[in-house]
Amino acid sequence: MKTRLLVLLCLAAFPALAATPSAEPAATIDTPRGGWNYSGLTDHAGDTRVAYPTPPINRGAQRNRTLIQGHIRDAGKQRGAMLVVNGNPMVLNTDPEGRYERHYAFGSGSNNVEIKTADGKSAKRVQFYEANPSRLTPQLRIVCSWDAPEAEVDLHVITPDGQHAFFAHPVLDGGGGLDVDSVDGPGPEMFTTVAPHHGAYHVFVNYWGNYGPGGYNFDESQRRKPIITTRVTLVFYENTPKEKRESFVIPLRKIGDLTLVKSFLF
């Protein structure tokens, strides 16, 4: 009797002792790893990995990309899961086994990657500090993602000096441009500059077409949703005390849609 009472008291005091073995985590983030990150040692920025469902097109401008990869358990039930990078939410697609791979161009300082389940709960979060001094802090970043993996949506940015950053002209004279021009599902496409010109910027999104097993196409019937939802986030002075952000949700209803997201002065 005394032995049984002692066991019950121990279980009451230490509930973890009574818990069943832990189940498989809802999500994993294999890379990037938490802690101090010195580029080239842990982020494998130079790897040419295959992303789901197609590899990103590298036009020579996409350097210092970090591969975000991991696994979501019960991926079929987690449609609507989100990848949140430094506060920027993006729809997360997986392969049939629940694996995901995305690229992101991180700046210096503190960064975080989080997986949120379809019901908005945090499944996994990793925080790391980018300590490579060659990675400068972006003063202006524009992130575009969308919720239709078959769609190819392009980000276009007109700068104050009249330059046009888009897939055919990703690198601007004087620096800056598209760090990640993605065709691997729902983005991201990302415009970044560490020394923005002062003046008016104009941000557009264009539903360019679709991409499927047969390659690029402009067949409206291959779109799985009647409306594609695009999210564009403007991030000013990232990873500094002055950081601020604005997000916009833009519906795209047909191939060829070109929408002005925002005009602003920097």
C-alpha positions, 0 to 999 in steps of 0.5 A: 500500500505504501509503495503504491501511494509513493508511486502515485505521489511521484506521478502527481509531482512529476507528470512527465513520468506518466506521459506516453512516449512522445509522438513524431513532431508535427514538423521539422526544420532540418536547415537552417540550423539554430544558433550562430550561422557563418555562411558557407559552414552551415547554410550551404548557400552554394548548394544546387538542390532540387526544390519542390516541385521544380528547381529554382532558375539560377540566372547568376544573380541569386547568391547567398541563398539559404536552403530551408528544408524539412518535413511536415507530418500528415502533409495531406491534412496540413494543406494551408500550412505556412512557412513564416520567415522573419515574420513574412508568411508564405504558403508551404507546399510539400511533396507527397511524403511531406518534404519541403524545400525553399530558398531564402536570401537572409540578411545579417543579424537575427533571423527566424524560420517557423512552420505553422500548421493549417490551424495557425499553431506553431509546429517548429521554430528555429532562430539563428544569428547570421554572423557573416560580415559580408552579408549586409543588412537590407534597408529595403526588401520586398517579398512576394509569395502566392498560394497556387503551386501551378502558377508563375507570378512575377514581381516587378519593381520600378526604382527611382532612377527608372530601372526595372527589376524583373525576371529578365533584368534581375540585377540593377546597376549600382546594386540590388535587385531580385535575389530569388526569382522563383518558379518552384511553386508559391515563391518567394520572389524577393527584391533586396537592396542595401543602399536604396535610391531616394525617391518613388518606388512602384511595385507590381505583380504579374500573373505570367502563366502556369508551370506543369509537367509539360513546362510553361503554359497559358491554359486557364483551365490548368489553374486549380483555383478561380482566384490566386491570392498573392501576398506582398510584404514591404520590409524597411530597415530589416533587423534594426530598431527602425524596422517596419513592414507593410503587407498587401493581399492581391487577388489575381483572376486570370493569366496576364493580370498586372496589378500595382501593389504599392507606390511609395517614397523612400 
